[in-house]
Amino acid sequence: MTHPTSAGPARHSARSMARAGGLHDLGVHVLLAGAFLPIADFFIVNVALPTIQASLKATPSALELVVSVYGVAYAAMLVLGGRLGDRFGRHRLFLAGLAGFILASLACGLAPSINMLIAARLLQGATAAMLVPQVLATFQATLPGERKTRAIALYGATSGIAAIVGQLAGGLLVSADLFGTSWRPIFLINIPLGVIVFFASRLVVPANRSPHPAGIDLPGTMLFAATLTALLVPLTEGHSLGWPAWTKAMLAAAVMLAMLTAVVEKATEARGVVPLLPPSLLSLPSMARGLAMITLFSAGFGAFMFVFALTVQNGLNANALQSGLAILPMAIMFFMGSAVSPRVIGRFGRGALAAGGIVQALGLALLIAITLTGWPRVGLVELAPPLVLIGAGQSMLFSGLFRAVLADVPTHLAGVGSGVLITLQQSGLALGVATLGTLYLALEPTGIAQAFATVIASQLLIIVALVLSTGLLPRFTNHRVHAQPVEM
């Protein structure tokens, strides 16, 4: 396939390139803007949770669901979204997903009750899963070598920026209380931004699809989604409700659904169809070990972002904007560390992962010490040094784990391997909120500092376990990594 080259920034040039099947630099940035919105939306909610709780009279477990259902829907539908784009057209799915995301954001912003907000967040996650996979796939299909490499690097940078801006924008919008709308602008802001991206993409993004699309594994997708739901709902709601019989029944059902999913996926692959979670890929030692580690890492990260926002606002009486600013040192270091980690890992291999984990562990330990010794007179500035260590360390560990998972994936299954990785990563984020987030809420009445320290200590144990497990990962060599980067 030939790729038209960029001919300058002029709008008519971008449009003519799109008509010819090429992607202008302007089109690259429009697609990146489309991916930015769903990524930022995962983080924008955290700083608004206390305000949402007061406004909608929400229970603590309902707040967990506001966060986790988005991640569950996104994770469960992500691979399906990518395959639908391959089959029916990536730009078509991008537009459909973006339109759905805009409408779901409107539903979130207008939600009259916590249950309606949870339902709208579920829809938001599902539409995001239709939108986001089309971005990297379009880069892969329409850009030549160096421009493709640069676009994928920009995609990774966009992910880091989205996390930072999500936290900051959430705090700013809630604190501004525009026209007395409280937390609602954190969702409503997606409408004008999304509409701009929608119409811009119609001008500068070409239609494209895969000449050999993989089969759509609807049974596997439905079973995996049912497994996640049966696991996360009782973990989220069980404690606050006193663990009624239905929560225990759902946990038992989750085990059976997981076993059934494994059987169905094996049978699907045996028929020559590429399943949602291919057993042949999951059996690779590098992928099996790496996926377990990235899921644990993501669970700790998701829980940290959830409990940090609640602790800073409910415990230290910071407002939403201050809460967003408080996390900035960690976010900036994560972004900067992600930029240099490929070179560091390429030189030092698994040792770089272990070193990153140790730095993160030191930051977590320091954060626990500052919290317990200084509470309740802990200033947000005092939290900056441990957050710098946490962000720097986790960027190295995170990048290395992604690279380890994809190290032995065959080239022709690179997209499938990346999809599996993102699916379990997003599942880990939701699982962390449902488990460690529930632990925090259970301990909060006895003392916010103790509850926060307990959850951070749990994350610290996860990081120590990951450091000790780095020796089980494959040695890193550049030629072994076939799949494309993915986002946090």
N, C-alpha and C positions, 0 to 999 in steps of 0.2 A: 504494500500500500504506500502511495506517495503522500507526503504531507506538505500542503502549501506552507510557505514560510511567512513570517510576520512581515508586513509591509509598512509599518508605522502605526501611530496611534490614532489616525483619523477614523472617525466613526464609520464613514462609508466603506473604508477599507476593511474594517472588522466585519461589517455586514456582508460584503462581497465574499470575504473568506469563508464565512459561515455557509453561504449559499453554495460555495464550491466544496464544502466538506472539511474545511480547515478551521483551526481555532486561533484567533488573534490573541495577543496578550491581554487585550481588554476583555475578551471572552473568558480567559483564565481567571481574571480577577472577579468577574461576575459569578463564576462558578464557586470560587472561594468564598465570596460573600454569602452564597446560598448555603454552603456547609457551615459557615460561621454561626448562623442563627441557632440550629439545633444543638451544636456543641455548647454554646454559651448558655442555652436554656437549662442544661443540666445543672449548672453552677449558680445561675442567677437566683434560684429559688431559696438557697440555703439561708442567705441573710434576711430573707423576708418571712421566714417561718414563724418567729414570735408574733409578728404583726398579723399574719394570716390566722394564727391561733386565736388571737384576741378578737379579730374581726368576724370570723365565722364560727366562733365558739367550738373550735376543733379540739379533739382529744390528742394527746401526744402520739398515739399510734396512728391516728389519721394523718398527722404531719409526716410520719415516716412513709406512709403510702403515697403522699404527694410527690415525694422524691423517688421512691423505689418503683412505682408502677411505670414511670417514664422509662427507667432503665430496663425494666423487664420487657416492655413492649418493643423498645428499640432493639434489644438483644435478640428477642425471639423472631423478629421480622426482618432483620438486617440482611441475611443471606437471601431470603426470598425476594427482597427489594432489588438486590443486585441481579438476580437471575431474571426477574421480570424486566429489568432494564435491558439486559442482554437480548431478550427475546422480542420485546415489543418496542424497543427504542429507548435509549438512555435519556435523551432530552425530553421525550414525552413523559417518562416516569419522573424526571426531575421537576417538570412543570406540575404534574399531578400531585407529587409529594409536597411541593412548595405550596400549592393552592390548599391542600388539606391541612398543612401546618399552619397557614394563616388563619383558616377557619377554626382550627382547634385552639389557636392562641386567643382568638376572639371569645370562644366559649370559656376558656380559662379566665380571661379578664372580666367576663360578665357573670361568672359562676355565683349563684345566690347562696350556695351551701357548700360545705366541705365535700359532701358526696359528689356533687356536680363537678367540683374542681378536680377530684380524683379521676372521675370518668373522662373529663376533658384532657387531663394529663396523659391518660392511657392512649387516647386518640392522638395526642401530640407525639408521643413516642413512636406509634405505629407509622404516622406520616413521615416522621424524620427518617425512619428506616427505609422508606421509599425514595427519599431525596438524597441522602448523603452518599450511598454507594455509587451513584451515577457520576460523581465528581471525579474520583480517581480513575474510574473506568473510561470516562471521556478523555482524560489526559492520556491514558494508555493508548487509546485508539486513534487519537487525532494529532498528537504532537511527535515530532522527530526527536532523536536522542538527547541533545543538550537541553532543549526547551522542555522536554518531558521531565528530565532530572530536576531542572529548576522549578517546574510547577509542583512536583511532588514535594520538594523541599519547602516551598511556600505553603503547601497544604499542612505540613507538620508545624510550621511556624504559626499558621492560622489557628491550629488547635490550641497551642499554648497561649496565644493572645486571647482566644475566646474564653479560656478559663479565667484569665486575669480580668478581662473586661466584664465577663459575666458577674463575677463577685463585686466589682466596683460599680457597675451599672445598677445592679440590684440594690446596693446600699444607697446610691445616689437617688434613684427613682423613688424608693420607699421614703427616704428622708424628705424629698421634695414635696411629697403628698400633693401632687398636681390636682388642682380643682377638688381637693378633698377625696381623691380616689384611692388613697392609701397605697396598698401593695399592687393594685391592679395594673398600673402601667408597666410592670415588669413583663407582663404578657402582651399587653396592647401595643407595646413598641414594635412587636414583630409585624404588625399589620402594615404600617407604611413602609418599613424596611423591606418586608417580603414582597409587597406590590412592586416596588422599584426593581428588585432583583428579577421578579417574574417577567416584567415587560422588557427589561434590558436583555435578559437571556434569549427572548424570542428574536432579538435582532442579531446577536453576536455569537450564539452557541449553535453549532451544526447538529443536524439529526445524525445519529449513528447507532448501530447495534452490532452485536456479535454475529459473525457469519456461522459460528457453530455454538449456539447457546446450550448451556447445561440444562438438564431436565429440572423441572420445578418439583421439589419434594414436599408436597402439601401434607402428607401424613406425618413426616418427620417434623415439619414445622409446627403442626398443631400439637403433637405429642410433647415436643420440647417446651412449647408455651404453657401447656397444661401442667407439666412437671414443675416449671418455675413458679407458676401461680399456686399450685398445691403446696409448695415449699415455703414461699415467702409470705403468703397471707397469714397462715397461722403463726409463723415466727414473729410477724409484726403485731398481730392482734392478740395473740395468746395470753401474754402477761397481763395486759390491762383488763382482759375479760375473765381472768382466773382460770384459763385453760379449760374451757368447756369441751364436751365430747367431740364436737365437730372439728375443733382444731387438731385434736389427736388423730381423728379419722383422716383429715387432710394430709397430715404428715405421713401417715401410713400409705395413703394413696400416692404421695409423691415418690416414695420408694418403688412402688409397683409400676408407676408411670415411667420412672427412669429405666427400670428393667425392660419394660415393653418398648420404650424408645430405642434401646440398644438392639433388641431383637429385630425391630422393624428396619432400622438403619442398616443392619447387616444384610437383611434380605433384599433391601433396595439396591445396595451396592452389588450384590450377587446377580441382580437382573441387568446390570450394566448401566444403571442410572446413578448419577453422582448425588449422594444423599446430603442432607443438611450438615450432618456430623459424620464424615466418612470414616468408618472403622479402620481402613487401611492407613489413613493418615494418623489417626489417634493412637495407633499401635507403634508408630515410630518412637523410639526412646526419647529423642530430643523433644518431640512435640508433647508426648505424654507428661514428661517431667516439667517441661517449660510451661505447659498450660496449667498444671496444678499450681505452679509457683506464681504465675501471673494472676490467677484467680485469687489466691491468697493476698497477693500484693494489692490488687484492686479492691478487695474487701476492706483492707486496712485503710486505703486511701479514701474510699467512699465514706466510711465511718468517721474518719478524721474530719473531713469537710463538714459533715453533718453536725457533729458534736462541738466542733470549734465555734461555729456560728452561734449555737445555742448557749454555750458557756460564756462567750464574750458578751452577748447581749443580756442574757438572764442573770448571769453571775457577776459580771463586771459593770453592768448597767451602761454598756456602750450602745449608741444608736446604730441603725442599720448601716449608715455610711461609714462610721468608725469600724464596724465589723468587717466591711468590705476592704477598707484600707489596712486592717490588721493583718490580713492574709497576704498582702502584697509582697513582703519580702520573700516568702516561700514561693509564690508564683513566679516572681522575676528570676529567682535562682533556678527554678525548674526549667524555665524557658531558656535561660543562658546555658545551663548544663546540657540541655538537649541538643544545643547547637554544636557543642564540642565533643559530646559523648561518642559519636561514631569514630572519630580519630583516636580518642583515648582507648576505647575498647579494641579498635583494630591493632593498637600497639601492645596493650597489656592483657588482652583477652579476658578470661574469667576473673583474673585478679582485680580488674577494674570494677566488676560487679560487686565483688566482696568488699572492696574499699568503699564503694558507694553505699552499700548497706551499712557498713560500720559508721560512716559519717552520719547517715540518717538515724541510726540507733543512738548515737551520741546526742543528736539534736532532740530526739524524743525523750531521752533520759533527762536532759537539761530542762526541757519543758515541764516534765513532771516535777522536778526539784523546785523550779521557780514557782509553779502553781501551788504546791503544798506548803512551801516555806513562807511565801508572801501573801497568801490569800487572807482577806479579800482585797488587800491593797496592792494588787498587781497592775502595773501600768502597761498599756499596750506596747509602749516602746521596749519594755523589758522582754516582751515576747519575741522581738525581732531577731536576736542572735540565734536562739534555737530554731526558729523558722527558716533562717538562712541555711543552717546546716541540714535541716530536713529537706528543703527544696533541692539543694545541691546534690545530696546523697541519693535521693529517690530518682532524680533525673537519670543518673548513671545506671542505677539498678533497673529502672523501668525500661530504658532503651536496650540494655543488654538482654533482658528477659524476652523482649519482643524478637530480638535477633536470634536468640537461642531457639525459640519456638519454630521459627521459619527456616532454620539452618539446613535441614535435610528434606524440605518439601520439594518434590520434583517441579521442574519449571512449568510443565503443562497444568499443574494443580496449584500454581502460585496464588491465583485469585481465590480459590476455594480455601486454601490454608489461611490466607489473610482474613477471610470471612469467619472461619471458625475461631480464629484468635480474637477478633473484635467481639464476636458473640459471647465468648466466655469472659472476656474482660468486662463487658457491660453487665453481664450477669453477676460478676464479682462485686461491682460497684453497688448494685441493688442488694446483694446478699449482705454486704457490710453494714448498710443502713438498717436492714431488717434484724441483724443479729447483735452487733456491737452497739448499734443505735438503740435497740430495745434494752440492752444491758444498761446503757447510760440513763435512759428514762426510768428504769426500775430503781436505780440507785440515787437519782437526783433528789428525791425527797429527804434523804439522809444527809445530803451535803453535795453541792454542785462541784466543789473542788475535788472531793473524793471520787465522785462519779466520773469526772473528766480524767483524772489520773488513772483510774482503773481501765478505762477504754484505751488511753494512750499506752498504758503498760501492756495491754493485750496486743496492740499494734507493734509495740517494741518486741514482744516475743515472736510475732510473725516475722519481723525483719531479721531477728537473730537466726530463726530457723532457715530463712532464705539464704543468709550468708553462709551457714553451714552446709547448705545444699548446692552451692554454686559449683562444687567439684563434680557434681553429677551431670552438669551441662556439657554440651559438645565444645570442643576447642573452636575458636572463631577464626575463620579464614574468609576473606572477602568473596571468593568465588562460590561459596556454599550458600550465600543468601540470595534467594531468587524472588521472594515475594516482596510486595511493595509496602512502604511504611503505612502505619495506621495511627489513629489519633487516640488521645486520652479521653 
